[in-house]
Amino acid sequence: MQEKIIKQQLLPAGCEPSCPGCAHRYLTPEQSLAQKETWLKNRLLPWASRVAPIRTVDESARWGYRKKVCLSAQWQSGKWAFGLIKNESVIPIHGCPVHARPIRDAVLLFSAVLPDPEFFPLAYFVQTGSQITLVVKSKQMPDLSWLKTDMTRKLAQMGIRGLWLHLNPCTGKKVFAKNTWHLLFGAPWSVDEHHLSYGPGAFAQLLPILYSRALSSAETFLSPGTDDIFIDLYCGIGTGLVRWRQQCNNVMGVELDGEAAACAQKNAPDTTILRGRCKDRIPQLIQWADAYPPGKRRLLYVNPPRTGLEGEVLEWIIDSYKPDRMVYLSCSAGTLARDLACLEKHNFQIDRVIPFDFFPQTLHVETLVFIKGRGKK
């Protein structure tokens, strides 16, 4: 009991001890990074000798860094509580020190002003940078009498650029439905730290400074030239595309999410963007790449979801595209190990592995892998 009390006293202000969100919050930065490196090397054991020291940020940037959240909502004691669910109850984390200040301010504001569930059946509070979405478990428009001039003025003062209502009567583990988005206030697009447009549902890596370092490392390894062929799979809003396009004339991106694909086209207007599953766009990828004369260097950058590369995509990489160099950014060491083993089996060379601490205080670690094509130096 005494040890538990001492640990709780070490937590920063606003950290809720019962919240399951940050497994490493009781560790020093050095202890957390050491655990992540050890865990990653064990999961990537065949390539452990090629794992570089984990890249991270200064201590001051390890708190207040999260600018994207999806919080469950629950009516408690006459107001809304936003946080993580444990034993079917939401643990409020309104003052979470990992969340950026705009998120903490917005959570407190909406907790106080939104009507009760009978009039406003809120299920989730989602914030992506300066875009906020309220997901309600209903197909009918709820009470919006709370959205007065004073409320929109406060949102504007907080830096919120867009407020959305998303109607999803089936919301549950899957937060969003395909349509039923309603812009209640502001503009549908915001601009991030890279001066790129994004919308309310956009995915972006946390810690922009660290992400820029990861992309710089990838660019150095790939070394794209003007006449090279460059494909970026799971390209998101096009953060990498903008960088590749500055060096290379022949760039194509593929992205499943419609909003992200639209942002990518907006952010990299001179780039060919295909919307859809990467495996479903293989015929177009083959046609596009084969339209160029033989002998051009082929480069590939992939950033798949936790499920890793689709089997059809791996087959296309190995048998058709045959990149000279490839960079793989992974958020799952398990599926990464599976994909690397397949590539190595077909004589691709795993050159270097660099972990990135995109989620300080948590047990998560992301991995950037440099891969050379068959017979390439």
Secondary structure by P-SEA (a helix, b strand, c coil): caaaaaaaaaccccccccccccccccccaaaaaaaaaaaaaaaacccccccccbbbbcccccccccccbbbbbbbcccccccccccccccccccccccccaaaaaaaaaaaccccccccccccbbbbcccbbbbbbccccccccccccaaaaaaaaaacccbbbbbbbccccccccccccccccccccccccccccccccccccccaaaaaaaaaaaaaaaacccccbbbbbccccccaaaaaaaacccbbbbbbccaaaaaaaaaacccbbbbbcccccaaaaaaaaaaccccccbbbbbbbcccccccaaaaaaacccccccbbbbbcccaaaaaaaaaaaaaacccccbbbbbcccccccbbbbbbbbbccccc
